[in-house]
Amino acid sequence: MPSPLINDVIQTKLHEFAKEVVRKARLELGTKRRIKYNDGTVKNRRMVSTGNLQKSIGYVVTAGGVHSAISFFMETYGYYLDAGVSGRKYKVQGGSPYRYKKSYSTKGAGHQKSIRKWMDKKGIKVRDKETGSFVKQTEAKRNNLAYFIAKKIKERGLPKTEFFSKGFDELYQELPAQLQFLVAEEVEK
């Protein structure tokens, strides 16, 4: 049975590790970077719109000496953003456990509703296709634009950003060997 001092050292190391993983993930979300989409296009973008995902990233270390555990948590859509989502036409390079299914409809209220919220937050307005000038912002036109954005996302998918897993993997490599074993055991669970 490990001594209380060893347990305290393990707890301290796990807290340091988890804090740094969370810090790196939040920084990665806030930086402007080149994002390569599944269809091959590359754009400079920030991954943050409202900041809710950044604020939601956290961790819990459960005390248990050698059997301590770290649990990371965030908004649900963060997992999709980290691993990417394969679209119906283009797949995530390197693979992803997530994909848009054929049965999923872009007319679904949830997806389109989320896009409308995002459009309002970002101040995205409807433009005339030929002239490029802004048109009268009616509810129907904004819903139509949200539908087409949702359709494009479904076709193209979401790119893999690895904002969380990249930092986790880097820091995991730096942990001392005995703690790596502990973290690996808990991650597998």
BELPERA-V16658 format. One record per backbone hydrogen bond with DSSP energy under -0.5 kcal/mol. NH is the residue of the N-H (numbers start at 1). CO is the residue of the C=O. Records with the same first field share a line. If there is no record, write none. Layout:
NH->CO + CO
This chain:
7->3
8->4
9->5
10->6
11->7
12->8
13->9
14->10
15->11
16->12
17->13
18->14
19->15
20->16
21->17
22->18
23->19
24->20
25->21
26->22
27->23
28->24
29->25
30->26
31->27
33->45
35->33 + 43
36->34
37->35 + 41
40->37
43->35
45->33 + 43
47->29 + 31
48->29
55->51
56->52
57->53 + 54
58->73
60->71
62->60 + 69
63->61
67->64
68->65
69->62
71->60
73->58
78->75
79->76
80->76
81->77
82->78
83->79
84->80
85->158
86->98
87->90 + 156
88->154
89->155
90->155
95->92
100->86
104->101
108->105
112->108
113->109
114->110
115->111
116->112
117->113
118->114
119->115
120->116
121->117
122->118
123->119
124->119
128->133
132->128
135->126
138->136
142->138
143->139
144->140
145->141
146->142
147->143
148->144
149->145
150->146
151->147
152->148
153->149
154->150
155->151
156->152
157->153
158->85
161->81 + 159
162->82
166->162
168->164
169->165
170->166
171->167
172->168
173->169
174->170 + 171
175->171 + 172
179->176
180->176
181->177
182->178
183->179
184->180
185->181
186->182
187->183
188->184
189->185
